[in-house]
Amino acid sequence: MSKKFPDLKTDEEADAWLQGADLTQYDLTDMKKVRFELARKDASISLRLPAALLASLKEEAVKANMPTQRLIRILIETQLAARTAKAKRKAPRRPARPSARAGRRAA
């Protein structure tokens, strides 16, 4: 049977616990990926959306347990990254150099 994780209140408690913990004794199947928001957000926009779309975004944010603005930012970042990757795959390759024969005219 797997052990339960202790309820750690501070970073110091977590650090001290991790130094001696054997994580193989714990059930990690319920772990969720966490995204830390460390970068400062120094620009803002005003965005008008249909009420139904905003309501859907709010519902999704609640399901994801995050603020609505963070969800919107993540969705924008994800789409931009996907488009950038797609554009890189479609970027024209460097044209082949013409062969010496292609430059000669038939006599």
Contacts in CASP RR format, 6 or more apart in sequence:
PFRMAT RR
TARGET T0000
AUTHOR 0000-0000-0000
METHOD contacts of the structure
MODEL  1
MSKKFPDLKTDEEADAWLQGADLTQYDLTDMKKVRFELARKDASISLRLP
AALLASLKEEAVKANMPTQRLIRILIETQLAARTAKAKRKAPRRPARPSA
RAGRRAA
2 25 0 8 1.000
2 26 0 8 1.000
2 27 0 8 1.000
3 25 0 8 1.000
3 26 0 8 1.000
4 26 0 8 1.000
5 26 0 8 1.000
6 17 0 8 1.000
8 14 0 8 1.000
8 17 0 8 1.000
35 74 0 8 1.000
37 70 0 8 1.000
49 57 0 8 1.000
54 68 0 8 1.000
57 68 0 8 1.000
57 71 0 8 1.000
57 72 0 8 1.000
58 68 0 8 1.000
60 71 0 8 1.000
61 67 0 8 1.000
61 68 0 8 1.000
61 70 0 8 1.000
61 71 0 8 1.000
64 71 0 8 1.000
END
